[in-house]
Amino acid sequence: MILTALAAGTTTAVVAADEGGGEFHTPTPDIFWLPIVGEGDWAITEQMVWGGVSVLLLSVVMVALSKNAAVVPSKGQWFMEGFYNFARNGVARDMIGTKHFLKFVPLLFSLFSLILVNNWFGIIPPVMNPTMGRIGFPIALVIVVYVVYHWIGIKKMGLGGYFAHMVPDGLPGWIKPFIMLLEIITYFITRPLTLALRLFGNMFAGHMLIVLFVSAGAFFLTQGVVFKLLSVPTFIMAAVMFLFEALVQFLQAYVFTLLSASYIAGALADDH
């Protein structure tokens, strides 16, 4: 028979099996390519739709929980304030400092909430598809952070001062060009590259593992008695991966926001 596994939000035909057994096909990166309208580079994908839904969902929830704010908060207001204060105080203020952090709170809070919701889409029905598992979405967010921290650094110090700021004081003159080269690579290539790849890689790998365990468990159910018994620990591992992935998804949203705040703080610092 044909067994189609619903694995981590992607309806993927992973097993072709008849009553006498079949062949197991491991999941491939193709499970992330989910076009809805069109094809190729101009296709509208499922991830694009859910990305738009996440913005609408966050807007509606935040407005609903904050429009009737009171001195004695309701449960919804209390939850919203705690969520906001986590990004405001635990990230922006701690990383940037009390003098400059307020103007960057909207950006950092938006990054954290948007990434978290889109990450959790990977384990929340009916989506079951982490938006950040497509590299284009982390790149788009990184471009925003990239422009912001370079802009504020150049605005504060001037273009020449910004580059001079990258080299610590007190170094011998002969080594400064080498340090400058390394710092330019770090500021302009390594930082944005690692920021995007860290988020993408974790979402991609976690999704692949969940699909693998679910599809393998489904395949075992079509085989003999021994394999049917093996499906039990396989599905248990899939459940464990769901829980573990929920934690990883939260941590990756936090790390992305924390590093963004640290880059902004570095651009505002008076010394290297």
C-alpha positions as CSV (number, residue, x, y, z in Angstrom):
1,M,0.0,0.0,0.0
2,I,1.0,3.7,-0.1
3,L,1.8,5.2,3.3
4,T,2.0,9.0,3.5
5,A,3.5,10.3,6.7
6,L,2.5,13.7,8.1
7,A,5.8,14.7,9.5
8,A,6.5,18.1,11.1
9,G,4.0,19.9,9.1
10,T,5.1,18.7,5.7
11,T,2.9,16.2,3.9
12,T,5.6,14.0,2.5
13,A,5.3,10.7,0.7
14,V,8.1,8.9,2.5
15,V,7.2,5.2,2.1
16,A,6.1,3.2,-0.8
17,A,5.1,-0.2,0.5
18,D,2.9,-3.1,-0.4
19,E,1.5,-5.8,1.8
20,G,4.8,-7.7,1.6
21,G,7.0,-4.8,2.6
22,G,8.5,-1.8,0.9
23,E,11.4,0.6,0.7
24,F,12.1,3.4,3.2
25,H,13.1,6.8,1.7
26,T,14.9,9.1,4.0
27,P,13.7,12.7,4.0
28,T,15.5,15.2,1.9
29,P,15.7,19.0,1.8
30,D,12.9,18.9,-0.7
31,I,10.5,18.8,2.2
32,F,11.2,22.5,2.7
33,W,10.2,23.5,-0.8
34,L,6.4,24.0,-0.6
35,P,5.2,26.2,-3.4
36,I,1.5,27.1,-3.3
37,V,1.3,29.4,-6.3
38,G,3.7,29.4,-9.2
39,E,7.1,27.8,-9.5
40,G,10.8,28.6,-9.4
41,D,12.2,31.8,-7.9
42,W,8.9,33.6,-8.1
43,A,6.7,31.0,-6.4
44,I,4.6,31.8,-3.4
45,T,5.5,29.2,-0.8
46,E,3.8,27.9,2.3
47,Q,6.6,29.5,4.4
48,M,5.8,32.9,2.9
49,V,2.1,32.5,3.8
50,W,2.8,31.4,7.3
51,G,5.3,34.3,7.7
52,G,2.6,36.7,6.9
53,V,0.2,34.9,9.2
54,S,2.7,35.2,12.0
55,V,2.8,39.0,11.6
56,L,-1.0,39.3,11.6
57,L,-1.3,36.9,14.6
58,L,1.3,38.8,16.6
59,S,-0.4,42.1,15.8
60,V,-3.9,41.0,16.8
61,V,-2.8,39.3,20.0
62,M,-0.6,42.2,21.2
63,V,-3.3,44.8,20.5
64,A,-5.9,42.7,22.2
65,L,-3.8,42.1,25.3
66,S,-2.6,45.7,25.6
67,K,-5.6,47.9,24.6
68,N,-7.3,47.7,28.0
69,A,-4.1,48.1,30.1
70,A,-4.7,48.8,33.8
71,V,-2.7,49.3,36.9
72,V,-3.9,45.9,38.1
73,P,-3.2,43.8,35.1
74,S,-5.4,41.0,33.8
75,K,-3.9,37.6,33.1
76,G,-3.5,38.5,29.4
77,Q,-1.9,41.9,30.2
78,W,0.4,40.3,32.8
79,F,1.5,37.7,30.2
80,M,2.1,40.4,27.6
81,E,4.1,42.6,30.0
82,G,6.3,39.7,31.0
83,F,7.0,38.7,27.4
84,Y,7.8,42.3,26.5
85,N,10.0,42.9,29.6
86,F,12.0,39.8,28.8
87,A,13.1,41.4,25.6
88,R,13.3,44.9,27.0
89,N,15.2,44.2,30.2
90,G,16.7,40.8,29.7
91,V,18.1,41.6,26.3
92,A,18.1,45.3,25.3
93,R,18.9,46.9,28.6
94,D,21.4,44.3,29.7
95,M,23.3,44.2,26.4
96,I,23.1,47.9,25.3
97,G,23.0,49.7,28.6
98,T,20.5,52.0,30.3
99,K,21.7,55.0,28.4
100,H,20.8,53.9,24.8
101,F,18.7,50.8,25.0
102,L,15.2,52.3,24.8
103,K,15.3,53.3,21.2
104,F,16.2,49.8,20.1
105,V,13.6,47.9,22.2
106,P,11.0,48.0,19.4
107,L,13.4,46.4,16.9
108,L,14.7,43.7,19.4
109,F,11.3,42.9,20.7
110,S,9.9,42.5,17.1
111,L,12.9,40.3,16.2
112,F,12.4,38.1,19.2
113,S,8.7,37.7,19.0
114,L,8.7,37.2,15.2
115,I,11.4,34.6,15.2
116,L,9.9,32.7,18.2
117,V,6.5,32.4,16.6
118,N,7.9,31.3,13.3
119,N,10.2,28.8,15.0
120,W,7.4,27.4,17.0
121,F,5.3,27.0,13.9
122,G,7.6,24.0,13.3
123,I,5.9,22.0,16.1
124,I,2.4,23.7,16.3
125,P,-0.4,22.1,14.3
126,P,-1.7,22.7,11.7
127,V,1.5,24.5,10.5
128,M,4.2,22.1,11.6
129,N,6.7,23.9,9.4
130,P,9.5,26.2,10.8
131,T,9.6,29.3,8.6
132,M,13.2,29.9,9.4
133,G,14.1,26.5,7.9
134,R,14.2,28.4,4.6
135,I,17.5,30.4,4.5
136,G,15.9,33.4,2.9
137,F,14.0,34.3,6.0
138,P,17.0,34.5,8.4
139,I,18.9,36.4,5.7
140,A,16.1,39.0,5.5
141,L,16.2,39.5,9.3
142,V,20.0,39.7,9.3
143,I,20.0,42.4,6.6
144,V,17.9,44.5,8.9
145,V,20.3,44.0,11.8
146,Y,23.3,44.5,9.6
147,V,22.1,47.8,8.3
148,V,21.1,49.1,11.7
149,Y,24.3,48.4,13.6
150,H,26.6,49.7,10.8
151,W,24.4,52.8,10.4
152,I,24.4,53.7,14.0
153,G,28.1,53.2,14.3
154,I,28.9,55.3,11.3
155,K,26.4,58.0,12.4
156,K,28.0,58.2,15.8
157,M,31.7,58.1,14.8
158,G,31.8,59.0,11.2
159,L,32.9,56.6,8.4
160,G,36.6,56.9,9.2
161,G,36.1,56.8,12.9
162,Y,33.9,53.7,12.6
163,F,36.7,51.8,10.9
164,A,39.3,53.2,13.3
165,H,37.1,52.0,16.2
166,M,37.6,48.4,15.0
167,V,41.3,48.4,16.0
168,P,42.1,48.5,19.7
169,D,44.4,51.2,21.0
170,G,48.0,50.4,22.0
171,L,48.8,47.9,19.2
172,P,52.2,48.1,17.4
173,G,51.8,49.9,14.0
174,W,53.0,47.0,11.9
175,I,50.1,44.7,13.2
176,K,47.3,47.2,12.8
177,P,46.6,46.5,9.1
178,F,46.3,42.8,9.8
179,I,43.9,43.4,12.7
180,M,41.9,45.9,10.6
181,L,41.5,43.2,7.9
182,L,40.4,40.6,10.4
183,E,37.9,43.1,12.0
184,I,36.5,44.1,8.6
185,I,35.9,40.4,7.8
186,T,34.3,39.9,11.2
187,Y,32.0,43.0,11.0
188,F,31.0,42.7,7.4
189,I,31.1,39.0,6.6
190,T,31.4,36.7,9.6
191,R,28.8,38.3,11.9
192,P,25.9,38.4,9.4
193,L,26.8,35.0,7.9
194,T,27.0,33.2,11.2
195,L,23.9,35.0,12.5
196,A,21.8,33.8,9.6
197,L,23.3,30.3,9.4
198,R,23.0,29.6,13.1
199,L,19.2,30.2,13.0
200,F,18.7,28.5,9.7
201,G,20.8,25.4,10.6
202,N,19.1,24.7,13.8
203,M,15.6,25.0,12.4
204,F,16.6,22.9,9.3
205,A,18.3,20.1,11.3
206,G,15.5,19.9,13.9
207,H,12.8,19.7,11.3
208,M,14.7,17.0,9.4
209,L,15.2,14.9,12.6
210,I,11.5,15.1,13.4
211,V,10.5,14.1,9.9
212,L,13.0,11.2,10.0
213,F,11.7,9.7,13.3
214,V,8.0,10.1,12.3
215,S,8.5,8.7,8.9
216,A,10.6,5.8,10.2
217,G,8.1,5.0,12.8
218,A,5.3,5.0,10.2
219,F,7.4,2.8,7.9
220,F,8.0,0.2,10.7
221,L,4.3,-0.1,11.2
222,T,4.0,-1.5,7.6
223,Q,6.6,-4.2,8.3
224,G,6.7,-7.4,10.3
225,V,6.1,-7.9,14.0
226,V,9.6,-7.0,15.1
227,F,9.6,-3.8,13.1
228,K,6.1,-2.9,14.5
229,L,7.6,-3.2,18.0
230,L,10.5,-0.9,16.9
231,S,8.0,1.7,15.9
232,V,7.2,2.3,19.6
233,P,10.6,3.7,20.6
234,T,10.8,5.5,17.3
235,F,7.6,7.4,17.9
236,I,8.8,8.0,21.5
237,M,12.0,9.6,20.1
238,A,9.9,11.7,17.8
239,A,7.9,13.0,20.8
240,V,11.2,13.7,22.7
241,M,12.5,15.6,19.6
242,F,9.3,17.7,19.6
243,L,9.9,18.8,23.2
244,F,13.6,19.3,22.6
245,E,13.0,21.3,19.5
246,A,10.6,23.6,21.3
247,L,13.4,24.5,23.7
248,V,15.9,24.9,20.8
249,Q,13.4,27.1,18.9
250,F,13.1,29.4,21.9
251,L,16.8,29.5,22.5
252,Q,17.6,30.3,18.9
253,A,15.1,33.2,18.9
254,Y,16.8,34.4,22.1
255,V,20.4,34.0,20.8
256,F,19.6,35.8,17.5
257,T,18.1,38.7,19.5
258,L,20.9,38.7,22.0
259,L,23.6,38.8,19.4
260,S,21.8,41.5,17.5
261,A,21.8,43.6,20.7
262,S,25.5,42.9,21.3
263,Y,26.4,44.1,17.8
264,I,24.4,47.3,18.3
265,A,26.1,47.7,21.7
266,G,29.5,47.3,20.0
267,A,28.6,50.0,17.4
268,L,27.7,52.4,20.2
269,A,30.7,51.7,22.4
270,D,33.3,54.3,22.8
271,D,36.1,51.8,22.6
272,H,36.7,48.5,20.8
